[in-house]
Amino acid sequence: MGSQYQKITGSIINQLSAIVGQENIITDEAAMEDYSRDEMPLLKPYSPQAVVKPADNREIAEVMKLANREKVPVTPRGGGTGLSGGCIPIYGGIVLSLERMNRILEIDEENFVAVTEAGVTLTDLYSHLEEHGLYYPVYPGELAAFIGGTIATNAGGMNAVKYGVTKQNVLGLEVVLPNGDIIKTGGKFVKCATGYDLTQLITGSEGTLAIITQAILKLTTRPPKREVLFAPFTSLQDAIDAVPEILRLPMVPIGLEFMDKGIIDIIEKYLERDMPYHQYEAFLMVTMEGEDEDKILDYFAKVEEICKRHGAVEAMVPGSEHAKRRLFEAREKFYHALHKFAPMEIMDVVVPRSEIAKFLRRVKEISDGYQMTVVPYGHAGDGNVHIHPICVNMDLKEWLNRLPQLMRDVYVTGVSLGGTISGEHGIGFDKKEFLRLGIDDRLLGVMKAIKRTFDPNNILNPGKIFDLDS
Ligand SMILES: Cc1cc2nc3c(=O)[nH]c(=O)nc-3n(C[C@H](O)[C@H](O)[C@H](O)COP(=O)(O)OP(=O)(O)OC[C@H]3O[C@@H](n4cnc5c(N)ncnc54)[C@H](O)[C@@H]3O)c2cc1C
């Protein structure tokens, strides 16, 4: 498929320089290294021919017109923290980095919205909003992600039980289409019945339909108190069984995470410190926020009662900020700890919450069948289960041989339980071969028709989510 694209010539570089300025183009191989990968495990790097860093939507529009005319592929890139290879330029061409478009344009305190450029990092947005006593509740574990990237991937994360994922928190977009047209969708309002909802279509489209340049984000105020309950269990099954009952309580937690001993052992090695109750098999971590600490503690008393009825050995609410912080820090470092521990893959299957226990049981049977180790943890509150096959006690070549079939079996199992293959990390490049397990031919046909409408020359992030010609 790559043969349909043109290589970038000296003349194209000159034209790009005229658009963004020579100092905002990289063509040096070594300097482009950082743009040839993301955080996807097991990824071999793909180098672009040029990295282009525009300053605004008009420059992006000009770059797209040029690329469309010359049939040069363009891969949008945010913070490069994606886990599916979405921002890597598999057909070379241009990597279009949003890093210079990092201005927070407006905090509208009356309408509870922020208007930002796509290259603002989550870290910067959170700290800026804090000064205004406001909060953008989408919280994926990696705060170096850009707003544009989180929208392109429909990022979820650890606050989704209460606040939803990115789709529920984006009100409008400004985007540049592959032909260079600039369009605006949505606005500073929460209702909209005016034609097709392109905000929702572009959110989660992984940079294949349009380049996001600005976003209108829905804000909230952050309740002042945030507490966490940590409960150890003697079996993962018991821990998961407690989840539906916890979610039936009238108060909604921000997050409800599960983890097993496998990941606790790994995080202890990584952080070089012990986790509480590390001798037990499984854990639930329930995070609740509110105005009033007593109300949170009342809620936790009920959660504790449910957990203990389901076999929890204990239920701990850390008394100090320090102890609380250490728990959150450990949870946020799981991915990095696994990365350091062994070669690994990541799957982020989502199933109906009621099926998590069955899904995990089957995953264990599958991994035992392949004599491979998998480490599960994830967002029990929204059914999003992270499954990490890790290469331990096995030759790497043999592990890599077995890996695709194990992944296929896990995906088929998730789908057979009413779930789908990705809840938040996206399909990107990494999961493309498995997409057909999650959607049927007719749905794929509609998706391809949408892609062709937006991008008839297939120049915007080609080869991601699906191949148009397969
Ligand atoms: C340690 C760790 C923990 C993580 N935890 C979570 C988690 O809990 N939940 C979760 O959802 N994700 C998680 N992620 C994944 C990642 O942080 C998210 O996918 C994030 O949304 C990616 O943002 P980014 O700016 O880094 O995008 P990139 O990686 O740069 O790009 C991701 C995709 O978006 C496209 N894109 C980027 N910017 C634009 C734009 N302006 N316009 C159009 N397309 C664009 C790219 O082409 C690519 O397809 C985690 C990652 C790490 C490393």
The ligand as a MOL file (V3000), in Angstrom:
LIG
                    3D

  0  0  0     0  0            999 V3000
M  V30 BEGIN CTAB
M  V30 COUNTS 53 58 0 0 0
M  V30 BEGIN ATOM
M  V30 1 C 1.9600 4.9140 31.6820 0
M  V30 2 C 0.7780 5.1100 30.7830 0
M  V30 3 C -0.4780 5.0140 31.3120 0
M  V30 4 C -1.6010 5.2190 30.4860 0
M  V30 5 N -2.8350 5.1230 31.0350 0
M  V30 6 C -3.9280 5.3470 30.2670 0
M  V30 7 C -5.2290 5.2670 30.8210 0
M  V30 8 O -5.4160 4.9800 31.9970 0
M  V30 9 N -6.2680 5.5190 29.9920 0
M  V30 10 C -6.1110 5.8430 28.6780 0
M  V30 11 O -7.1020 6.0850 27.9900 0
M  V30 12 N -4.8780 5.8980 28.1190 0
M  V30 13 C -3.7890 5.6540 28.8680 0
M  V30 14 N -2.5470 5.7140 28.3170 0
M  V30 15 C -2.3960 5.9340 26.8580 0
M  V30 16 C -2.1630 7.3920 26.4250 0
M  V30 17 O -1.7250 8.2130 27.4500 0
M  V30 18 C -3.4200 7.9380 25.8230 0
M  V30 19 O -3.7540 7.1730 24.6820 0
M  V30 20 C -3.3240 9.4120 25.3940 0
M  V30 21 O -4.6390 9.8140 25.1350 0
M  V30 22 C -2.4790 9.6700 24.1630 0
M  V30 23 O -2.2570 11.0670 24.0430 0
M  V30 24 P -0.9650 11.6160 23.2740 0
M  V30 25 O -1.0680 13.0940 23.1890 0
M  V30 26 O 0.2720 11.0830 23.8590 0
M  V30 27 O -1.2290 11.0010 21.8190 0
M  V30 28 P -0.2210 10.3290 20.8110 0
M  V30 29 O 0.3490 9.0820 21.3790 0
M  V30 30 O 0.7360 11.3250 20.3200 0
M  V30 31 O -1.2350 9.9510 19.6350 0
M  V30 32 C -2.2700 9.0510 19.8520 0
M  V30 33 C -3.1960 9.0310 18.6330 0
M  V30 34 O -3.8400 10.2820 18.5000 0
M  V30 35 C -3.5380 10.8840 17.2380 0
M  V30 36 N -3.4020 12.3160 17.4870 0
M  V30 37 C -2.5980 12.9270 18.3860 0
M  V30 38 N -2.8070 14.2600 18.3690 0
M  V30 39 C -3.7580 14.4830 17.4330 0
M  V30 40 C -4.4000 15.6490 16.9410 0
M  V30 41 N -4.1260 16.8540 17.4210 0
M  V30 42 N -5.3320 15.5030 15.9740 0
M  V30 43 C -5.6450 14.2900 15.4790 0
M  V30 44 N -5.0630 13.1600 15.9060 0
M  V30 45 C -4.1340 13.2530 16.8720 0
M  V30 46 C -2.2850 10.2030 16.7740 0
M  V30 47 O -2.1900 10.2200 15.3640 0
M  V30 48 C -2.4720 8.8050 17.3210 0
M  V30 49 O -3.2990 8.0600 16.4680 0
M  V30 50 C -1.4270 5.5100 29.1120 0
M  V30 51 C -0.1270 5.5960 28.5810 0
M  V30 52 C 0.9630 5.4010 29.4050 0
M  V30 53 C 2.3370 5.5100 28.7990 0
M  V30 END ATOM
M  V30 BEGIN BOND
M  V30 1 1 1 2
M  V30 2 1 2 3
M  V30 3 2 2 52
M  V30 4 2 3 4
M  V30 5 1 4 5
M  V30 6 1 4 50
M  V30 7 2 5 6
M  V30 8 1 6 7
M  V30 9 1 6 13
M  V30 10 2 7 8
M  V30 11 1 7 9
M  V30 12 1 9 10
M  V30 13 2 10 11
M  V30 14 1 10 12
M  V30 15 2 12 13
M  V30 16 1 13 14
M  V30 17 1 14 15
M  V30 18 1 14 50
M  V30 19 1 15 16
M  V30 20 1 16 17
M  V30 21 1 16 18
M  V30 22 1 18 19
M  V30 23 1 18 20
M  V30 24 1 20 21
M  V30 25 1 20 22
M  V30 26 1 22 23
M  V30 27 1 23 24
M  V30 28 2 24 25
M  V30 29 1 24 26
M  V30 30 1 24 27
M  V30 31 1 27 28
M  V30 32 2 28 29
M  V30 33 1 28 30
M  V30 34 1 28 31
M  V30 35 1 31 32
M  V30 36 1 32 33
M  V30 37 1 33 34
M  V30 38 1 33 48
M  V30 39 1 34 35
M  V30 40 1 35 36
M  V30 41 1 35 46
M  V30 42 1 36 37
M  V30 43 1 36 45
M  V30 44 2 37 38
M  V30 45 1 38 39
M  V30 46 1 39 40
M  V30 47 2 39 45
M  V30 48 1 40 41
M  V30 49 2 40 42
M  V30 50 1 42 43
M  V30 51 2 43 44
M  V30 52 1 44 45
M  V30 53 1 46 47
M  V30 54 1 46 48
M  V30 55 1 48 49
M  V30 56 2 50 51
M  V30 57 1 51 52
M  V30 58 1 52 53
M  V30 END BOND
M  V30 END CTAB
M  END
